[in-house]
């Protein structure tokens, strides 16, 4: 009964996110197609001013190399600015390196308690990077879409895409959401801490600051970094079930809208729908399994139909907290409304699975990029199986593209498994819990880092130079190597002319391909990670200690 009640709670949230994704997808298609969009007179002067600042008046279309170099250069500049701010705010060099790297890559993994930073550092460094990292991911997605549709080798101008995304999408959206959050009780002030006398007569300092503005882009941009150490379990970040629902919808909104925008831009709405349905099927299945597993503990002969409440805020149900974790691991946001390490093994397994696949629906922009990589892999494998020409949207998928597809797919498990093994060898006591749970804590750290998720399990002593530097390197590699590879794929495809469909062409917009795509995503994830999961959450699930 408790599980059914949990599903009744979450399905309307998913449905509402899908409904809102339709107009947003149409708007994104207008913005990134260069067509006149709503509020053009208001946004155009701001956009032109920022364009002069970043690139003068030059908006020439870029090939994939120019696009990738521009992306890397701007991200490096923003990283340096954030590092300088954080270091001057009192962070050690290794922690400032990790934090700046984490936020510029949309990971937002925090090896410090958020409220230890000053409001100025939170605004000027972290909130700034939250906008920039989300805009980077969304820009890369539309560059890949243009690559699939273009024939001249051009992907658009990165700086123009970046500015459009911030000025026309993220800033207006975050501003409106911040107003709603303030109305719901989330603080927004530059006043700093508030000193109050408690009922025991002692004085307590309550840290305040520009929380609502950070929270709005935190979920709209699938960032996940919290203003407070408890993240969205803190009542100032997530004070009520209403804000909890809003944050879930925000995290799903842009990842759901990009496939819809792709269908409009490609003139193939059914193809966009197939991509969205594939994301949705895996996400809903994973969330349902996580909710079902949170009501029983394999180590105890007891079942709790309403879910275990240890590590969960009492203003939310156990199922609301579990679904929050499902959303923020399947969309790579990383925010949490409860203690991850208090979750049952099923929920930990589900959260890890979401980070392993990275595309169901994945982070803003980056998740769609990975989904298109899996589509190209599916087309190639299906073509080999039935003897048909591997092609997508009329463009042949050839060895050069497949080499880059293989790189994108294989880099992720490498960045998870190698540092996990290294840590177990050289730093075996980093995890405070023994057995499978301790193994899960170590693996979760690097899985979250390389997937650019950012959430973490308690019980891991990760506030050390070892974890700051190693996790920071995994974060940067896990972000930029696949991103550049996917932009390169777009560049290769952008030089090809589409060919007419024949009887030998594999259709990619029907239920058969949908099932095949889902199977490929699940099988690739299982092949790469299932063996190592048997040492962690699977061992716990089967009663191991």
N, C-alpha and C positions, 0 to 999 in steps of 0.2 A: 504493500500500500504506500509506503514511504517513497519508493522508487517512482511509482506512477505519479505521485504528487510532485516529485521533483521534475519529471518530464513535463507535466502540465505547467510548471513554473517556467521552464526554459524555452519551450517551443514558441510561445508568443514573442519572446525576445528575438529569437532567430527570424521569425516571420516579419516582425517590425523592421529589423535591420535590412531584410531583403526588399521590403516595400520602399524604404527610404533610399536604398541603393539604386533604384531605377531612375529617379530624377537626377541624382548625383552623377550616375554614369552618363546620362545624356549631357549633363553640364560639362563633365570632364572631356567628353568627345568633342564638344564645341571648342573648349579652351585649347586643347592640344592639337586640334585640326587647323587652328588659325582662323576659325570662323568667328563672326561677331557673337559674343556671349552676353547674357544679362549684365547690367551695370557696367558696360564698356566705358562710358564717359567718366565714371568714378575711378576705375582701376587703371585706365590707360596712362594718365599722367604719372602716377606713382611708378608704374612699370617702366616707363621711358626714363624716368630719373634714375632708377636703380640700374637700368641697362647701361646708361652712360657711365655710371660709377664702375660697373664690372667690366664692360667690354667696349666702351665708347659707343659708337653708333653701328658697329659691325655686328650684324646678325646673320652672317652667311651660314648656310647649311654646312654641317660638318660630316666628314666621313667617320668611320668607327674609331680610328686612332685619335683624331682630334677630339671627338666626343669623350672618349675614355680619359685622355690626358687632361682635358679641362675639368672633368669630374674629380680626378685624383688631385689636381692642383688646388682647386677650391677647397676640397675637404682637408688637404694638408694645411692650408692657410688657416682655416677655421679651427683645426686641431691645435695649431700653435698658439692662437689667441686664447683658446680655452685653457690650455696647459699653463700659460703665463698667469692667467687669472687665478686658477686653482692653486698654483704653487705660491703665489703672493698671498693667498688666503690662508696659508699655513699647512697645506698638504705636503707630505714628503714627496720627493721626485718620483718614486716608483708608484705611489698611490695617485699622484696627479697624472702620470702617464696612463695608468689603467683607466682612470675615470674619464679623461679626455678622449681616449681611444674608444671607450665603451659608448659614450654619448654621441660621438661623431658618426658612429656606425649604426645607430638605431638600436644598440644592444641595451644600454643603460644598466649594465651589471654594476652593483654598488658594493664595494668592499669597505664601506664606511656608513655610519648612520646619517641619513639625509639631513636631519635638523641640526647637525654640527656645523654645516656651512652657513655663511651669512646670507641674508636675503639678496645682497648685491651679487654674490657669486652664483647663487641659484638662478638669478635672472640673466646676468650678462654672459655666463658660461653655459650653464646646463639648459635653460629654456631656449637660448639661442640655438644650441646644437640640436635640440629636439625638432625645431622647425627645419633646420638645414638637413638633418639626416632623413627626415620624412620626405622632403622635397627631392633629395637625391634619389631615393628609392623609386618614387613615383615617376620622376623624369626618366630613369633607366627603363621602366616598364613601357613608357610611350615611345622611347627610342627603339625598343625591340619591336613594338607594333609597327612603327614606320618601316623598320627593316623588312618585315614580312610583306609590306604593301608596296615599297618603293622599287624602282628599277634603275635608279641613277647612282646608287652607292651612298646616298646621303641619309643621315638619321635625324636631321634637325640641328638646332643649336642648343648645346647644353645650358649655357647661361640664360638663354631666353626661356627654356623649359623650367629651369630652377626658379627664376623670378616669377614666371606665370603661376607656378604651383604655390609659391608662398603668398603672393599678392592676391590671387584670384580664388584660391581654394583654402589654404591652411589658415591664414590670418582671419578672414571673415568667419570661417567655421569656428575657429578657436575662440574668437571674440564673443560670438553668440552663445557658445557653450559655457564660457566663463561667467557670463551674466546669469545664466540658469543656475550654475553651481553656487554663485554668491547668494542667489535667492534661496537655495537649498541649505545654506548654512556653512559653506566652505569659506574660510577666511581669505580676504584679499586686501592686504595692507602693507605699507612700507614702514610700519611702526616698530618692527622687531618684536622682542619678547615682552610678555605681560607678566608682571609680578603680582601674585595674589596670595592672600592668607587662607590656608586650608582650615578645615573644621577642627584640626588638632592644634591650631594656633601657629603652625610653622609657615614660613614663606616658601612659595614654589614659583619658579620661573617657567612660564608656558611659552614656548617658541611659536611665533606667528610669522606671517610674511605673505608674499604674493602666491598663495597656494592655489587659488582657483585658476589663475592664468596658466600655471604649470600643469595642473590636472587636465585642463581642456586639451592641450596639445599632447599630453602624455598618452591619452587614449585615441584621440583623433589621428595621431601620427604613429600609433602602435609603438610608442617608446617604452613606457613602463617604469621609468625611474621615479622614485617617490620623493616628495619633499621631506617626509618623515621616515625614520628607520623602519617603522612598521608598514610602510607603503599604504595600500588601500584598506588595510585593517585599522588604520588610525582614524578616529572619528572626525578629524579635521580634513582628511582627504576623501572620506567616503562615509558621511554621517548617517545615511539612512538607506533602507531598501530601494527607495526611488533613485538615489544617486548611484547605487549599485547597478540597477538596470540600465541607467543612462550610460555608465561607463562600459558595460558589456556591449551595448548597441554601437557606441562610438568605435570600439576596437574592431568590430566586424564591418563597419560601414564602408570604408574605402576599399579594403580587400574584396568585398562583395561587388563593389561598383565598377572596378576596373575591367573584369571580364565582360560586363554589360557594355562598357564604353568600347572595348575591343570589337565586339560584335557590330556596333554601330559604325565604327570607322572602317571596318573591313567589308561592310555591306553584307555580313553573314551573321545575323542575329542568332540563328540556330547554333552556330559554332561557339559563340559567346555563351549561350545557354548551356551547352554541353560542358564547357570548362567550369562554369559556376556550379552545375549539378555535381560534377565530380568532386569539387572542393566540398560541397555541402554534404554529400553522402558520407565521405570519410570523416568529416568533422562531427556530424551528428552521431554517427556510430561510435566514434571515440568518446564523445561526451557522455553518451548513454552508458557505455561500459564503465566509465569512471564513476558515474552516479550510482550504478548498480553495485559496484565494489565497495563503495564507502559505507555500506550498511552492514558489513560483516568483516570479521578479523580472522584470518586463517590460524592465528596463534591462540585464539580463545574459542571455547565452545559456546559463544554467545553471538546473537544477532541483534542489531539495533536498526529496526526498520526506518527510523527517522535519521539515521546516520550518526557516526561518532562525532561528539562535540569538542573533543580535546583539540586545542590549537585553533579553535574557531571563535569568531566574534558572536556574541549572543544576539546581536541585533540582526544577524543573518542566519538563515537555516543552514544546516550542514550541506544540503544540496545546492544552495545558492553559492556557498563558498567553493564547493567542488566545481561547479559550472564556471565560476570566475576563473579558476585555475585552468580549466579546459580551454576557455576562450583565449586566455593570455599565453598559453603554450602553443595552441594551434595557429594563432595569428602572430606569434613571435613577439608579443608585447612584453610579457614578463612581469606585469604588475600582479600583485596577490592581495587577497582580502582575508587571508588566514595563514597559518604556518604550514608551509609545504611539507616539512619533515614530519608533521603530525598526520599526514594523509595515509590511508591504507595502501598496501602494495599495488592494488589495481589502479588507483588514482595516479600513483607515481609512474606506473608503467604507461598509462594513457598519456600523461604529461610528456614523458620522454618520447613516446611515439609521435606526438605532434611536432616536437622539435626535430625529430629525425627526418620526417617527410618534408617539412619546411614550406609546403605549398598548399596546405589544406585549411584555410586559404593562404596562410603565410603572412608576412609583414607587408606593409604598404609598398606596392611596386615589386619588391624583391620576391614575394611569394608568387606573384603572377609570372615573373621571369622564370622561376624554377618550374612552375607548372608547364610553361611552354617548352622547357628543356625535356620534361617527361613526355610531352606530346611528340616531340621530334624523335625521342627514343622509341616510343610506342609505334609511331609510323614506320620507323626503320625496321624494328623487329617484326611487325605485322607484314611489311613488304617482303622480308626474307622468308617468312613462314608460308605465304601464299603465292609468292612469285610475282608480286606486283611492284610497280615502281614506287619507291619511297618518296612521297612528296606531301607538302602541306601548303594549302592555299595556292596550289598550282606551281609551287617552287620545289625543285628536286632537293632532297636531303642526301648529301654526298659525303664522302669520307672526311673532308675537312671540317664540316659541321659536326660530324659524329665524334671526332677527336676532342673537340671542345665540349660537347655534351658529356663525354666520358670524364673529362677533367672536372666539370661542375659536380657530377655525381660522386666521384671518388674522393674529392678533396675533403668533403664533410666528414666521412668516417675516419679518415686519416687524422684530422684535427681533433677528433674526440678520443680515439683509441690510443694513439701514441702518447699524449700527455697523461692520460689516465694510467697507462702502464708505467710510465716514468715516475709518476707520483707515488704509486704503490711501492715501487722499488726504492726510491730515494727519500720519500717522506711518508712512510707507512702510518705514522701516528697522527697525520693531519686530521683524519676523521675521528671524532670523539666517540662515535658509536661503533661497536664491533660487528663483524659478520656482514651479511648482505646489505644491511642498511648503511653501514659505513662505506661499502663499495659503491652503493648508489649515490651517496653524497659526493664522493670524488668524481665519479663519472658525470653526475648532473652538472657539476661546476663547469666542466669543459664542453659538455653537450650544449649547455645554455650559452656558453661563450661563442662557440663556433657557429651555432645556429642564429646568433645575434638576437637571442631571446632576453637574457638578463636576469631571469628569476634564479633563486638559489635555495638549497636546502640548508637549514640550520644544522649545527653540529660539525661544521667544517671550519677549521682555523685558517681562513683564507685571507686574513688581513696581514699578510706577510709579503716581503719583497718577492719571494718565490712565486706565490700565486698572482701577485699584481703583475709581474712581468710576463710570466708564462701565459696566463689567461689573456692579458692584453695582446700578446702576439697572436694567440689563437683567434681572438676577436677580429683583429685587423685582417689576418689572412682569410678567415672565414667570410668576411664581407667583400674584400676587394678582388681577390682572385676569381671567385665565381662571377662577380659583377662585370669585371673586364672581359672574362670569357664569354658571357652572355651578350655583351655589346659587340664583341667580335663576331659572334654567330649572326647577330643582326646585320653587321657589315657585310658578311659573306652573302647572306640572303638578299640584301638590298641591291646587289649587282645582277641578280638573276631575273630574267623575264618569265612571268608565269606562262605555263603551257596549258593548252585546252585539256579539260578532263576527258578521259576515254574510258572504255570498259575495263582497262587495266588500272585505273586510278582507284585507290582506296578511299572511300568516303570517311570523313572524320567528324561528321555532324549527325551521326545516328546513334541509337542506343547500343548497337554492337560495339562501336568504337568506345563509347562511354564506359562500358563494362571492361573492355580490354585495357583502357587507360587506368581505371581504378585498380585493376589487377596488377599492372606493371608497377604502379606507385607502391602498393602494399608489398609486392614480392621483392622489389629492390630494397625497401626498408628492412624487410625480414632477413634477407640474405646478408646484408651488411652488419646488422646490429643484433639479431636474435641470439647468436652464440654468447655474446658478452652480457646480454640481459639475463641469461641464466645464472650469472653470479650475483645479480642485484635483485630487482623487484620480482623476477620470476621465481628465484629461490625463496624469497620471503612469501610469495603467494602460495608456494607448495609446502610451506611450513618450515623452511630452513631457518637456522639461527646463526 
